[in-house]
């Protein structure tokens, strides 16, 4: 970690205050309100010095707000290394990273601005193709939807940055400042420009005024419009009066990395990543995320229990997970805590369905994700970033083959334990985390939703006029007729209505076969094991299983 003042930096930082940043900020704000203007300025100056000297003041526990201008993060790839560093800064809770609302809009606009041009190019190409074809061209193009694309980029960048909102008052003042061509706006030929720069400038000042206990670091290389951070042109010098000591400046992203982080790499980083990502809490998190996230109507490719290629559309229950490989590990030390990002490749194995009438089958797949994590707090589960589409694992790879063998044995052992406990009336079946009925809920919910979409839709409203007329006619006829005489007529009408067999549309799920054949008291199998849920019995057999004894099963 680089210190602002190396001569005064302590050898080891003192323990941090247990108070939360919000509590500390509130206390600082209350003291400022009760102090005289002069003492407040002195206190703010001393606090600024203390913050720059790491660990010398309790306010070090309060996060520094780093604000980026558009030029410092323009066209930022959401899954690139710079975005990962921003996430590390935010997750460390030592610093906050934000953009003004106007910067967010510019970032989204710069990503989407070529869409209308390229869309029109495709339309023109299709028109030219139609001119040379003697038949009607069946190719179509979905309507241009610019708002959808801009919203997409807004959502991605909001997930990376905090956003400093721009008030309506700030927007009006920015337009007025541009009309006057006063900095940070300017005159360009016969017109004025720069309202967006003014909106960014006023948003930062408005934030500082609303949060008197905080300081900000503005990252921009636009010294022509925003000044150099030391002197400001009129009227910006008046805008920033009393706030100068609370604004520091950096010119680009590299300076942010140099100032706030220290790169950690090499074997230590790789070993730390391997140890953490193989831990049970992480594997459980990956399993649950896979259950919730991996669902597709078009399907994924995987390997069945017998090694054949299969297509599947979602997990029926949480799959078993094992880490295959970790690559591209990078770490950054932030105020003593080390945060890592790495690409992790997992092998998943569990019951999956393909969305048709076939029974669920055990399926294996390889799944790659990027992971953000810290080894400082073991209780904090890592953040999964940029999940890729799962694919069939390469069974010819010895490492993958070994992992699949272990996972199959583990699932087979759990299935035997579950069915044995179920047969003997043991509560263990219902308590087992992998086969508990709540684990089936996401998969069954997905099936239920798809079935609901398949059912014919009846517009009840269209029946209203006819029913009203019948009701009125019956009301007029009631004194003159015996209502009970309508029974046979209503019965005949009911017999003509179409019958909707919902049960026929439901998938036939055989939970007994899903766990393999259940051994009876004599050690013989009741029925045959479902081939779609088979296991490698030769590899999985353990001593004592042949006689089917209770003692042998208990050892499993």
N, C-alpha and C positions, 0 to 999 in steps of 0.2 A: 504494500500500500504506500502510495506517495503522499508525503505530508506537505501542507502549504508552508509550514515553518519547521524544517527538519531539526533545527537547533533546539527547539522547545518541545518537540514531540516526546511523549513519555516512552520508556522502554516497553512497558506493557500497559494497555489501557485499563483503567479502573473498571470495576463492575458497573453495569448499566443500571439505571434506576428502574425499579419494578413498575413504575407508573407508566401508563399508556401514553402514546404521543398526544392523543386528544386531550388527556388530563393535563399534560404539561403545557400544551398550547393554551388551554383555558386559564391556567394559573398565570402564565406570562401576560395574557391579555388583560386579566383583572389587575395585575400590578401596573400595567401601562396606564390603565384608566385612572388610577389613583395618584400617579406621579405628576410632577410639574412637567411642562414641555421640555425644559432644559435637562432635567434628570432623566426623562424618558429617552432623549436623544443620546445621552451618555450611556445609559443602560443598553440601548439598542446597539451602540458601537461596541461596547464590551462583549455583548452577546455574539456579535458578528465575529470578533476576534476569537472567542472561545470556540465557536463552531468550526472555524478554519483550522484550529489546533485540535486535532482529534483526541477526544477523551478528556478535555480540560474543563468541560462544563456539562451539567446535567442535560442541557438542551440538545446535546449531541444525539440523544435518543429520539429527538423529533426529526422526522424524515425531511430531507432536502427536496424541494420541488424543482425538477429539471424540465424546462419548457423548450420544446423544439419549434423552430421556424420551418417553413416548408422546404427551404433549400437544403436543410440538414437531413431530412428524411424523405425527400421526394422519390417516388417510385420504390419505396421500401418493400422488398419481398417479405410477405408475412411469415414465411418459414425459413428465412435466411439467417445468417449468423448475427447480423445487426439487430434483428427483431428478437433473437434469443437473448442477447445482452440486455436489451430493454426489459424483457421478462424477468431476467435475473435481478436487475436493479429493483424492480417492483416487488418481486417475491421476497427479497431480502428484508423488506420493511425498513431499511435504513434510508432509502430514497424513494421519491415518487417521480414518475415520468408522465408528462402531460403535453398536449397540444391544444392551442386555442381552437374553438369551433371553426373559425375561418380556415385554419390550417387543415383540419380534418376534411372540410369541403374541397379544398384545393387538392389534397392527396387523392381523394376519391375521383375528382374530376379528371385529374391527369391520367388515372388508370383507365377511365372510361371514354375519353374524348375521341379516340380513334374508332370506336364502335359504329357510330352513324356513317362515317366515311366508308368503312370497309363493308358495312351492310349494304350501302348503296352500290358498291362495286359488285357485290354478288348479284344483286337485282339486275344490274346492267348486263352482267355476264349471262344470266338466265334468259334475258330478253334477246340477246344476240344468238343464243343457242336455239331459241324457238324459231328465229327467222330462217334457219337453215334446215330445220327438221320438217318432213312431210306429215308428221303425226303430232298429236298434242303431247307436250312435255308434261309428265306426271309429277316431276319434282316440284316441291313447294318449299317455301321459306316461312318460318314463323314470324309474326309481326315484330317489328323493332320495338324493344322495351328498354329504353335508356334508364328509366327510373329504377328498374329492377337491378341493372348492373351497378348503378351508383349506390343503391342500398346495400348491395353485396359487399362493395369495398368499404363502405362506412362501417358495416358490422365487423369486418375483419380488423380494421384499424382501431375501432373502439375496444376490441378485445386486447389490443396491445397497449394502448395509451389511455390515461385519464383524459377527459375532455373538459377544458375550461369554457363554459358556455358564454356566449356573447348576448348581452341584453339588448332589448330594443332601443334603449337610450344610447348605448354605445354605437349601434348601427346608424342611428340618426346623426350623431355627432361625427361619425366617420365620413358620412356623405357630405356634411357641411364642411369639414376640413378639406376634403378633396375638391369641393367647389371653389374653395379659396386657394387651392394649390399650395398649401402650407405643409411642412414636413410632419410626419413622414410621407405625405402625398407630395406631388410635384407637378410642374407644368411640362407638357409634352406637345410641342408645336402649338397648335391652336386650341388644345383642350387640356384638361386636367386628368390625372390618373393617380391611383394609389389608395383608393378607399379600403381595399382589403388589408393593406399594410397598416393603415390607421386603425382598422377594427382589431387587428392583432395587438397593436400597441396599447390601445385603450382597454382591451380585455385583460392584459397583464396588469395594468395599473389598477383596474377595478378590483381584480383579485387581491392585490396587495393591500388595498384600502379596506377590503372586507375581512382580511386576515392579518391584523397588525402584528402578530407574533411570528410571522413566517418570512423567510427569504426565498428568492427564486434565482435560478441560473438560466439565463436566456442563451440558447444555442443558435447562432445565426452568423452567416458570413456577409450579410447585407449591411455593411457599415455605412454605405452611401445613404441609405434611407433611415436606418435606426441609430446611426452614430456609432462611435467606437466604445461606448460604455463609460467614458470618462467625461467627455464634453458633448453637449447636445445643442443643436441649432434651435432658434426660436420657432415655434412656441413649445417645443418638446422640453426645453429646459424648465419651463414653468409647469408642464405636465408632471415632471418627475421630481419636483421640489419636495424635499423631505423624505423621499423614497430612494435616493441614489444609493445609500449604503446597504439597501436590502436587495439590490439587483447586481449580480455578477454576470460576466459574459464569457462564453466560449465560442469559438468560430465554427467548429465542425464536430462530426461524430467521433473522430479519432481522439480529439481532446477530451471528450466525455469519458471514453474508455480509459485513457491515460490517467485522468484525474480521479475517477471513482472506482476503478477496478485494477486488479493485478492478475495477469493471466497465469493459470495453473494448467500444466500439461504433463505429458509423459506417462510413465508406468504407474505412478501414484494415482493419477486421475482414472486410469483404466481399471486398476484394482478396486478403487472405491466404487466405481460404477458397477462392476461385476458383483461385488459383495452386496450392495444395496438391492440391485434389481433381481437377485436370486432369493431375497427374503420373502417369507410367507405373506406379510401384509401387501407387498408390491404385487406378488403373483395373484393374490385375491382381488386386488384392485383391477388388474389387467383382465382377469376372468369376468368380473362384473361389467366392466366397460365393453368387452367384446359381446356379452349377452345383450346389452342395451343398444349397442351401436351397429353391429353387423347384421343388417337385414336388407335384402334387395329383392325386388320383383323379377329382375333379370337373372339373378343367381350368381354364385361364386363357384369356383372349381376347388375340389379337395380330393382326398384319398379316403376310400371306404375302409372298413375294418379288414377286408380281405386284400387290400392293396390296389383295388381297381379305382380308376378315376370316376368321380361322382360329381354331380351338381347339387348344390344346396342353397337355401335362401335365408336361413336363420337358425339360431340355436334354440333348442327346446329347453335347455337348462344351462347353467353356468358350466363352461368347458374347463377341463384340466389344462393347466398352462405350465410350460417350462421355457426358460430363457435359452435361446440357441446361440446368439452372438451379440456383442456390443461393439459398435464402430464409431469413429468420428467423435471421440470424447473430448470435450473442451470444458475447462473450468475457469471461473473468475472469482477471485477473492474480493469480497465486498465488506468492508468494516470488520474483518476477522472471520466472516462466514464464507465458505466456499460453495458456489452454486455451479452445477454442471448441466450440460446438455449432451445427449448422446443419441445415436440411432440404435434402437434395440429391435432384434428380430426374435419373435416368439413362435413356438409350436403349440397349437391348440388342438385338443381332442375331446370330443363329447358328442351327445345326441343332437342331431340336426335334422331339419325337415326340408323338403324341397317344394312344398306348397301344393303338391298334387295329392292323389288318393293313396300313394304309397306310404308305408309305415316309416316312422323316424328311423334313422340309421346312424351308427357311430361314424363320425367323420373327422379327419385330421386336416389342418391347413397351416400355412405359414403366414404370419402377420407381422408387418414392420411398422413401427411407430417411432416418433422422436419423443424423448423423455426429458423433462426439466426436473431436477431434484437437488437436494442438499443433504450432505451426510451429517450436518450439525444436529438436526432434530430428527431422531429416528421415528418419532410418532407421526411425522407429517408425510403423507403418501405423495409420490411424485405426480407431476402433471403430465398427462399424455398429450402430445402435440402431433399434428400432421399425420394421422393414421392413414396408411395406404390400404388399397383393396387387397383382401386376403387371396392367397393363391395356393395351388396344390404343392406340398413339399416334395422335394426330390428324395424319394425313398432309397435311391442308390448311394446317397451320401451317408457314410458310416455314422457320423454324428447325429444326423436326423433319424436314421434307423434305430440307433440306440435310445434316443429320446422317445420315439414312438413306442418302442418295446416297453419302456418303463411306464409310460402313461397308460398303455393298454393293460398292463398288469395291475396298476393302481386302480383303474376303473373296474376291472374284473373282480378284484379283491373286495372293493366297496360294494359291488353288486351282490356278491355271495353273502357278505356280512348282512346287507340289508334284507335280502330274501330270507336268510336264516332267522334273523331277528323277527321278521314279519310272521314267519311260520310258527315261531315259538311264542308269539304274543309279546315280544320285547318292544319297549318304547324306543329302542335305538333307531329303528327305521324312520320314525317320524322326526327324530331329533338330529339325524345326520345332516350336516350343512350342505352336502352336495346333492342329496336326493330329497330334501324337504320339499313339501308341496309348494310353499311360497316361491321356490326357485323356478317353478314351472309357469308362474304367472305371466312374465313378459312374453314367453313364447306362445302361450295359449291366447293371450290378448291379441297378438299379431294375427293368429289364425282366426280369432273371432272377428276382428276388423275386416279381414279379407272376405270372410263368409257374408258379413253384413253388406258389403259392397256388391256381392253377387246376387242378392235377393232382388226380386222385381219390386219396383217402386209403385205404389198405388196412390194416386192423388185423391185424397179423401174430399178435398174441397169441391172437386168436380161433381161429387155425388149430392152435394147440398141442395141444389135447386130441385132435383127429382124427389129427394126425401121430404123436402118441405111441401111439395105438391101432394105427395101421398099422405103426409100427416094431416094436411088441411082437409083432404077428401075423407079420410077416416073420421075426422072430427065432425064433419057435416053428417056422416052416415051413422055415427054412433047411436043416436036415439032410436034408429030404425033397424038395427041389426044386432045379432049376438056375436060379440067379439070372439068368443071361444070357437066359433065356427071357422076361424081363420087358421087354426092349428094345422090341419092337413095341408093347407095351401103353403104356409110358411115352411113346413117340413119339406115339401116338394121343391120349393125354391132353394132351400139349404142344400138339398141333394145335387142341385145343378151347379153349385159353386165349385171352382177348382180347389183341389186339395194341395197344400204346400207341405211337402215332407221335409222339414228342416233337418231331421236326424240323418236323412240319406246324404245330406251335403257335408256332414261332419266327418273329419278324418277318423279312421278306426285306429285308436291308440291302445295298444296292448302293453300295459305297464309290466305285466309279468314277463312277457318275452323281451321287454326292453332291458331287463336285468339278467337274462339268461334263464335256463331251466331251473326250477326249484327242486332240490333233492328231497325225496321223501324219507320217511323214517328208516327204511331199509337201505338207504344209500343209492336208490335207483332214481332215474330222472323221470318226471312226469311229463311226457311229451318230448318233442324235439326242440332244440334251441333255434330261435329265429336266425336265419343265415345273415340277415341284414345287420344283426347286432352281435355277430359272432366275435370271439376273441381267439387269440393264438393259444389254444389250450396246452399245446406241447410245451411252449415256452413258459406257461403260467403255472403248470402243475407243481404242486408242492408235496413233500412227503406226508403220507397219511390221508391224502385226498381220495385214494383209490377205494378205500373201504367205506367211505361216506360217513365215518364216525363223527359224533358231535365234538369229540376232543380235537380231531384234525381240523374241523371247520373253525373251532375257536382259536386255534393257532393262527389262522389266516387273519 
